[in-house]
Amino acid sequence: MLDGYIAPLFVLVAAVALLAARWLSYGRHRRKNPWWTTVGIIVGVVALAAVLEFAMGRAPTYKYGPVSLWSGNVNSNQNSQQIADPYTPSHIIHGFGFYALLWLFRKHLSVGSRGALAIGLEAAWEVLENTDMVINRYREATISLDYFGDSILNSTCDIIATGLGFLFARYSPIWIVIAATVAMELIVLYFIRDNLTLNIIMLIYPFKAIKTWQLGGG
C-alpha cells in the first residue's frame, strides 16, 4: 500500500490541509498568521514523512555504525544514511527551485505559507524517493547500484537542507542564487561524477554513455 504514489500524496495533501486550516482560523479574520503556526505545520509534515518512511521499512539511522555528520564516499553503505553527504547540495538547490516556483503565488500566499508548502513538496519527494518503486529505478538507471533507501535521519536532514535553500533564496540576490547553484553542481560533478542535473536525466531517460562515464569507464 505504501509503495507508489499514495504515501507521498498523503504528505502533500496533509501540508495543504494544514495550511487551509490555518487560513480558516486566521485568514478570514484578516489577522496575521502567528509564526508558531508555520513552525507547527513544518514540524508536523516532517514528522509525518518520518513515520511513513519508518512504516516502509527505512532505518532510523545508519544501521552498521555510529551517526556521523558527513559521509563522503557515495559508493559506501553509509551513502544516504548519515546527516550529510555529497547529495546534500542537491536538496539545497531544491529549496532554490521551490522558492522560484512558489514566488509566482506571492500575491496569494505569505512567505511563511510558501515555505511550509516547499517543505511539504520536499517531504513528499523524500517519501516517494524511499518507495521500492523509486529505489529500484535508482538501482537500474543510475550509478546508485547499492541504494536501498535513505535512513530517516538522512531524509529528514535533506528536508532541512531544502528549507535552508528556500531561506537562502528568500534573502539573497538572484545572481548569487544562480551562481551558488552552478558552483554546487560543478563541484559535486567533479568529485562524484553526479549531481542534481544528471540525477534527473538518468531517472527520466538513462543514457548508457553517461552511466559508463559515471562508473569510471571514460
N, C-alpha and C positions, 0 to 999 in steps of 0.2 A: 504493500500500500504506500509506503514511504519512498519507494523508488519511482522516479519520474517527476512530473511537474506539480503534483498535488501539494507536497510539503513546502516547496518554495513559494507557490501561490498563496498558501496559507499564511506564510510570514508576511508577504506583501499586503495581503488583504487585512491582516491584523494591524499593520502600520497605518494603513489608510483609515481603518475603522477607529483607531485611537485618535488620529488627527481630527476625524469627523466628530468624535465625541467631545474633544476639546472645543471645537468650533461651536457645537451646540451649547456647551456650558458657558463659554466666554464670548465668542464672536457675535452672537446675536444681541448681546448687551453692549457691544462695541467697547468692551473692556480689553485692555492689553493682556495678552496671554501671559500668565506668570512663567518665569524662566524654568521653574522646577517642573512644570508640566512637560516641557520639551525634554528635559533630562529623564523624567519618568518614562516617556514614550520610548526614548532611545534605549534605556536600560531594559524595558520590557521586551522590545523587539530583539535585542541581542540575546537576552535570556531565553526567549522562545526558540531562536535559532540553535542555541546550545542544547536545549532539551531535545529538539528534533534530531540533531546530529547524534546525540547520545543514543536515542531510540534507533537510529540507523546503524549503530554499532561502532561509531567512531570513538577512539580512545580519548579520555580527558586530557592526557599529556603524553609525552614520549614514553613508550612502554618499556624501553630497554636501558634506561639510564636516567640520570638527573635532568631536570629542566635547566636549559641554558638560554642566555639572551640571544645568541646568534648561532646559526648553523650555516656554514658557507659552502659545504660540499653538496651539490644538488644530486649527486649520484649515491649518496649515503642514505641509510634508512632514517636519518634524522631530518631529511628534507621535508618541509611542510609539517613538522612536528614540534619545533621549538618556537620561541617567541617571535623571532625574525629570521629571515633568510633572503637569498638574492631575489626572490619574487615579491618581497615586501614593497619595493618601489612601484610595482605594477598596481598595487592596491592604492597607493598614494595617487597615482595617475587616475585611477577610477574616481577618486574624490574630485580631481580636477574636472573630469568629464561630467560627473553628476552636477557639479556646480554650474558648468556651462549650460547643460541641458535644462536644469530647473530654473536658471536665470530667466528663461523665457516666460516663466509664470510668476515673476516678481510682483506683478500688479495684483495678483490674487492670493499669493502665499507669502507670509513673512519669512525672513531668512531662517528663523528657528524651525518653522514648518518645513522649509525646503531641506534644511539639514537633517531633520528627523526622517524625511522621505528618502533622502540619499542613503541614510543608514539602513532604512527598510529595503531599498533596492540592493544594496551590497549584502545584507544579511540573507536576502532571498537567493542571491547568486551563490553565496557560500553554502547554503543548504543544497542548492541544485548541484554545485560542484562536488558535493560529497555523496551524491546518489551513485549507486552502482552503474547506472546508465552513463553518467559523465566520466566516472572513474575509468570505466572500460574504454571509453572513447579516447581519453588521455593516453592510456597504455597502448592503444592500437595506432594512434595517429601522430603522437608527439614523441619526444625523447624521454618522457616520463614512464619508462618501461616498468619500473618497480613501484609505481604510485598506487597506494591503496587508500587514499583519502587523507585529509588533514586531521591532526589532533584538534580537539575542541579549543585548546589553548591557542594554537596557531590560527585557527579560523577566527576566533574572537579578536586576536591581535590584528588580523587582516582587516576586519571591520573597523577597528580603531584607527588603523592606518588610513583607511578611506575617509574617516571623519577628519583626521588631521589634514589630509589633502584638500578636503572641502574648505576647511578653515583657512588654509594657506591661500587657496584661490580667492576666497572672500576678501582677504586683506592685502593681496599683492597685485601689482600692475600686471596686465595680461601678458606683457612681453616677458616678464620674469617667470610666469607660469609656463609659457611656451618653452622658454629656454630650459627650465627645470625638467620639463617633460622630455625634451630632446636629449639632454645630458644624461638623465637616468636611463633612458632606453639604450643609448650608445654605450654607457659604462657597463650595464648588465649584459648587453650583447657581447662586448669584448671579453668579459670574464667567464660567461657560461654558455655563449652561443645561443642565447634565447632571450626573449623579452616579451612584453605585452603584445607588440605588433605581430611577432612570429607565432605567439601562442594562439592568437585569434585566427591567423591564416591557417595554421595547421589543424585547428579544431574544425574550421569550416570546410576547407579543401586542402588536404595534406599534399604537399609536393615531395616526391621522393628525393629530389636533389637537395632540398633544404634539410630533410631528415638525415640524409647521408652526411652532409656537412656538419650538422649539429652533433652527430655521433663521432665526429673526428675523421671522417673519410675524405676531407678535402679542405 
